[in-house]
Amino acid sequence: MSEASDGGYWVAGIVPELGYETVVFPHGWLKNILVKLALVSPKHGTAVIKIDSKGTVLSAWQDDAAAYTSVTEHKGKLYLGNLAHDYIGVIDLTN
């Protein structure tokens, strides 16, 4: 999780099967984040979401072929760390 330029937060993660988060994280904010990721990407894959300070999803992307686990915003782009491949994903936020 990292801070967005407008005060929100970016979250990237591998989406578990829905239901996993209630067993491992029965309470709290991490469970809520995992649920939001799973709702964006209902299949196993990767989701990147932007949330506000209350946890409301403001925008979202999904990629079923990647394994992004980190996200950083810099100069109008998102840079995504990837565990499965030897590249960094980039999303242009200005488009």
N, C-alpha and C positions, 0 to 999 in steps of 0.2 A: 504494500500500500504506500502511495506517495501523494504529496500535496499537488493539486492542480493550480495553475496560474491564477484562477479566479477564486480560490479559497475552498473549492471542493476537494475531492479525493479520487484518485485513480486506484483501482484494484484489479489485478490480473490473477488468474488462477486456473488450475486444471479443475474442471467440473466433476465432482463425484456423482455417482448415481443418487438421485433424489431419495432421501431417507437416511443416507450415511451421516449427514450433519446432525441429525437428531440423536443419534447414538453416541457419537464422539463428542459433540458439543451440545448438550441438552439445554443449555441456557446461554444467554449473553449475545454480545455484538458479533462474535465470530460466527455463530450459528446463523444469524441474520444475513451476514455477508455471503455465506455459502448458499443459503436459500436463494438469494438474489442472483448469484452466478448460475445456479442450476435453472432458474426460471428463464434466463437469457439464452442458455444453451441446454435444451432439454436432453440432448444426447451427450455422451461422454465426449469431452473436447476442452477447449479453452474459451473463457469469456473474459473480456475486459470491460469493466463498467466504471462510470463516473458517478459518484454519489455526493450528496451534500452533507452537511454536518449532522443531519437527522437520519441519514441512511437512505434517503429517497434516491432512486436511480434516475439520473439525468440523461445519460446516454449509454449505449452499449454496443459492443462488437463481439462477434463470435468467430472462431476458427476451429473446425473439427479436426484439422490435420496437424495442428501445432501443439506445443506444450509450453505456452508462455506462463511464466511464474513471477515476473516482475515488470513494472512499467514505470517510466520516468518521462515527464513532459519537459521539453526544452525547445524554445524558439518556434512554437507553433506545431511541433511534431511530438508524437508519442514514440518512445523507443522501448521495445519489448524484449526482455530477456527470455531465452528459449532453452529448455533443457534437452530437447530431442534432436536439435539440428545445430549446424555450425554457422548460424547467421542470426542477426538481430532483426526483428520485425519493426517496421516503421509505418505509422499512420499519420498522414498529413491532416492536421486539424483545420487548416485554412480553406479546405475545399468543402 
